[in-house]
Amino acid sequence: MKKHITDKQEYEIGRFGREHLQYLKENQPMIYTEFLFSGRLNAYLHEVEIKALDMYERLIREYSLQQGNRAVKSQKSDGMGRENEQYSKCS
């Protein structure tokens, strides 16, 4: 059973919502027309925007954690590499 969005409130649509709107117009014209004529397009795009922003923020968090771990590993290996260079120069 599909949940129908019947909210008449106008939402501001951001980047992800606008990109999805363009996708609907170009690739899913029947779905676009159905949302448009039923008055649900703005609420639907707002929902897409919220979900996309949540996913984007989660990906950024995960990526920064990965990069943080890599930075720590990189710093440790750089430190070891520098020590090894010092030993090789002393030989």
MARBA-3410 file (N, C-alpha, C, O; in Angstrom, 1 decimal):
91
0.8,-1.2,0.0,0.0,0.0,0.0,0.9,1.2,0.0,1.8,1.4,0.9 ~ 0.7,2.1,-0.9,1.5,3.3,-1.1,1.0,4.4,-0.1,-0.2,4.6,0.1 ~ 1.9,5.1,0.5,1.5,6.3,1.3,1.4,7.5,0.4,2.4,7.8,-0.3 ~ 0.2,8.1,0.3,0.0,9.2,-0.5,0.3,10.5,0.3,-0.3,10.7,1.4 ~ 1.0,11.4,-0.3,1.3,12.7,0.3,0.3,13.7,-0.2,0.2,13.9,-1.4
-0.5,14.2,0.7,-1.5,15.1,0.3,-1.3,16.5,1.0,-2.3,17.3,1.1 ~ -0.1,16.8,1.4,0.2,18.0,2.1,0.1,19.2,1.1,0.7,19.1,0.1 ~ -0.7,20.2,1.5,-0.8,21.4,0.6,0.2,22.5,0.9,0.2,23.5,0.3 ~ 1.0,22.3,1.9,2.1,23.2,2.3,3.1,23.3,1.2,3.5,22.3,0.6 ~ 3.6,24.5,0.9,4.7,24.7,-0.1,6.0,24.6,0.6,6.2,25.4,1.6
6.9,23.8,0.1,8.2,23.6,0.7,9.2,24.2,-0.2,9.0,24.2,-1.5 ~ 10.3,24.7,0.3,11.4,25.1,-0.5,12.2,23.9,-0.9,12.5,23.0,0.0 ~ 12.5,23.7,-2.2,13.2,22.6,-2.7,14.6,22.9,-2.9,14.9,23.9,-3.6 ~ 15.5,22.1,-2.4,16.9,22.3,-2.6,17.5,21.6,-3.8,16.8,21.2,-4.7 ~ 18.8,21.5,-3.8,19.6,20.9,-4.9,19.1,19.5,-5.3,18.8,19.2,-6.4
19.0,18.6,-4.3,18.7,17.2,-4.5,17.2,17.1,-5.1,17.0,16.3,-5.9 ~ 16.3,17.9,-4.5,15.0,17.9,-5.0,14.8,18.4,-6.4,14.1,17.8,-7.2 ~ 15.6,19.4,-6.7,15.6,20.0,-8.1,16.2,19.0,-9.1,15.7,18.8,-10.2 ~ 17.2,18.3,-8.7,17.8,17.3,-9.6,16.9,16.1,-9.8,16.8,15.6,-10.9 ~ 16.2,15.7,-8.7,15.2,14.7,-8.9,14.0,15.1,-9.8,13.5,14.3,-10.6
13.6,16.4,-9.6,12.6,16.9,-10.5,13.0,16.8,-12.0,12.2,16.4,-12.8 ~ 14.2,17.2,-12.2,14.7,17.1,-13.6,14.7,15.7,-14.1,14.4,15.4,-15.3 ~ 15.1,14.8,-13.2,15.1,13.3,-13.6,13.7,12.9,-13.9,13.5,12.2,-14.9 ~ 12.7,13.3,-13.1,11.3,12.9,-13.3,10.9,13.4,-14.7,10.2,12.7,-15.5 ~ 11.1,14.7,-15.0,10.7,15.3,-16.2,11.3,14.5,-17.4,10.6,14.3,-18.4
12.6,14.2,-17.3,13.3,13.6,-18.5,13.0,12.1,-18.6,12.9,11.6,-19.8 ~ 12.9,11.4,-17.5,12.9,9.9,-17.6,11.6,9.3,-17.1,11.4,8.1,-17.5 ~ 10.8,10.0,-16.3,9.6,9.4,-15.8,8.5,10.4,-16.0,7.9,10.9,-15.0 ~ 8.1,10.8,-17.2,7.1,11.9,-17.4,5.8,11.5,-16.9,5.0,12.4,-16.5 ~ 5.4,10.3,-16.9,4.1,9.9,-16.4,4.0,10.1,-14.9,3.0,10.6,-14.4
5.0,9.7,-14.2,5.1,9.9,-12.7,5.1,11.4,-12.4,4.4,11.8,-11.5 ~ 5.9,12.1,-13.1,6.0,13.6,-13.0,4.6,14.2,-13.1,4.1,15.0,-12.3 ~ 3.9,13.8,-14.2,2.6,14.4,-14.5,1.6,14.0,-13.4,0.7,14.8,-13.0 ~ 1.6,12.8,-12.9,0.7,12.3,-11.9,0.9,13.2,-10.6,-0.1,13.6,-10.0 ~ 2.2,13.3,-10.2,2.4,14.2,-9.0,2.0,15.6,-9.2,1.5,16.2,-8.3
2.3,16.1,-10.4,2.0,17.5,-10.7,0.4,17.7,-10.6,0.0,18.7,-10.0 ~ -0.3,16.9,-11.3,-1.8,17.1,-11.4,-2.5,16.8,-10.1,-3.6,17.3,-9.8 ~ -1.9,15.9,-9.3,-2.5,15.6,-8.0,-2.1,16.6,-6.9,-2.7,16.5,-5.8 ~ -1.2,17.5,-7.2,-0.8,18.5,-6.2,0.2,18.0,-5.2,0.4,18.6,-4.1 ~ 0.8,16.8,-5.4,1.7,16.2,-4.5,3.2,16.4,-4.8,4.0,16.0,-4.1
3.4,17.1,-5.9,4.8,17.2,-6.4,5.7,17.9,-5.4,6.8,17.4,-5.2 ~ 5.3,19.0,-4.9,6.2,19.8,-4.0,6.5,19.0,-2.7,7.6,19.0,-2.3 ~ 5.5,18.4,-2.1,5.7,17.6,-0.9,6.6,16.4,-1.2,7.4,16.0,-0.4 ~ 6.4,15.7,-2.4,7.2,14.6,-2.7,8.7,15.0,-2.9,9.6,14.3,-2.4 ~ 8.9,16.1,-3.6,10.3,16.6,-3.8,10.9,17.0,-2.5,12.1,16.8,-2.3
10.1,17.6,-1.6,10.6,17.9,-0.2,11.1,16.6,0.5,12.1,16.6,1.2 ~ 10.3,15.6,0.4,10.6,14.3,1.0,11.9,13.7,0.4,12.8,13.2,1.2 ~ 12.0,13.8,-0.9,13.3,13.4,-1.5,14.4,14.2,-1.1,15.5,13.6,-0.8 ~ 14.3,15.5,-0.9,15.3,16.4,-0.5,15.8,16.0,0.9,17.0,15.9,1.2 ~ 14.9,15.7,1.8,15.2,15.4,3.2,16.0,14.1,3.2,17.0,14.0,3.9
15.5,13.1,2.5,16.2,11.8,2.5,17.5,11.9,1.9,18.5,11.3,2.4 ~ 17.7,12.6,0.8,19.0,12.8,0.2,19.9,13.5,1.1,21.1,13.2,1.1 ~ 19.5,14.5,1.8,20.4,15.3,2.7,20.8,14.4,3.8,22.0,14.4,4.2 ~ 19.9,13.5,4.3,20.3,12.6,5.4,21.4,11.6,4.9,22.4,11.4,5.6 ~ 21.2,11.1,3.7,22.2,10.2,3.1,23.5,10.9,2.9,24.6,10.3,3.1
23.4,12.1,2.4,24.6,12.9,2.1,25.4,13.2,3.4,26.7,13.0,3.4 ~ 24.7,13.6,4.4,25.4,13.8,5.7,26.0,12.6,6.3,27.1,12.6,6.8 ~ 25.3,11.4,6.2,25.9,10.2,6.7,27.1,9.8,5.9,28.1,9.4,6.5 ~ 27.1,9.9,4.6,28.2,9.6,3.8,29.4,10.5,4.1,30.6,10.0,4.2 ~ 29.2,11.8,4.3,30.3,12.7,4.7,30.9,12.3,6.0,32.1,12.3,6.2
30.0,12.0,7.0,30.5,11.6,8.3,31.3,10.3,8.2,32.4,10.2,8.7 ~ 30.8,9.3,7.4,31.6,8.1,7.3,32.9,8.3,6.6,33.9,7.7,6.9 ~ 32.9,9.1,5.5,34.1,9.4,4.8,35.1,10.1,5.7,36.3,9.8,5.6 ~ 34.7,11.1,6.5,35.6,11.8,7.3,36.2,10.9,8.4,37.4,11.1,8.7 ~ 35.4,10.0,8.9,35.9,9.0,9.8,37.0,8.1,9.2,38.0,7.9,9.7
36.7,7.7,7.9,37.7,6.9,7.2,39.0,7.7,6.9,40.1,7.2,7.1 ~ 38.8,8.9,6.5,40.0,9.7,6.2,40.8,10.0,7.5,42.0,10.1,7.5 ~ 40.0,10.2,8.6,40.7,10.4,9.9,41.5,9.2,10.3,42.7,9.4,10.8 ~ 41.0,8.0,10.1,41.8,6.8,10.4,43.0,6.7,9.5,44.0,6.3,9.9 ~ 42.8,7.0,8.2,43.9,6.9,7.2,44.9,8.0,7.6,46.1,7.7,7.4
44.5,9.2,8.0,45.4,10.2,8.4,46.3,9.8,9.5,47.5,10.0,9.6 ~ 45.7,9.1,10.5,46.4,8.6,11.7,47.4,7.6,11.2,48.6,7.6,11.6 ~ 46.9,6.6,10.4,47.8,5.6,9.9,48.9,6.2,9.1,50.1,5.8,9.2 ~ 48.6,7.2,8.2,49.6,7.8,7.4,50.6,8.5,8.2,51.8,8.5,7.9 ~ 50.2,9.2,9.3,51.2,9.9,10.2,52.1,8.9,10.8,53.3,9.2,11.0
51.5,7.8,11.3,52.4,6.8,11.9,53.4,6.2,10.9,54.6,6.1,11.3 ~ 52.9,5.9,9.7,53.9,5.4,8.7,54.9,6.4,8.3,56.1,6.1,8.1 ~ 54.5,7.7,8.2,55.4,8.7,7.9,56.5,8.9,9.0,57.7,9.0,8.7 ~ 56.1,8.8,10.2,57.0,8.9,11.3,58.0,7.7,11.3,59.2,7.9,11.5 ~ 57.5,6.5,11.0,58.4,5.4,10.9,59.3,5.5,9.7,60.5,5.2,9.8
58.8,6.0,8.6,59.6,6.2,7.4,60.7,7.1,7.7,61.8,6.9,7.2 ~ 60.4,8.2,8.4,61.4,9.2,8.6,62.5,8.7,9.5,63.7,8.9,9.4 ~ 62.1,7.9,10.5,63.1,7.3,11.4,64.0,6.3,10.6,65.2,6.3,10.8 ~ 63.4,5.5,9.7,64.2,4.6,8.9,65.2,5.4,8.0,66.3,5.0,7.8 ~ 64.7,6.5,7.5,65.6,7.4,6.7,66.8,7.9,7.5,67.9,7.9,7.0
66.5,8.3,8.7,67.6,8.7,9.6,68.6,7.6,9.8,69.8,7.9,9.9 ~ 68.1,6.4,10.1,69.0,5.3,10.3,69.9,5.0,9.1,71.1,4.8,9.1 ~ 69.2,5.1,7.9,70.0,4.8,6.7,71.0,5.9,6.4,72.0,5.6,5.8 ~ 70.7,7.1,6.8,71.7,8.2,6.6,72.9,8.1,7.5,74.0,8.5,7.1 ~ 72.6,7.5,8.7,73.7,7.4,9.7,74.6,6.2,9.3,75.8,6.2,9.7
74.2,5.3,8.5,75.0,4.1,8.2,76.2,4.5,7.3,77.0,3.6,6.9
END
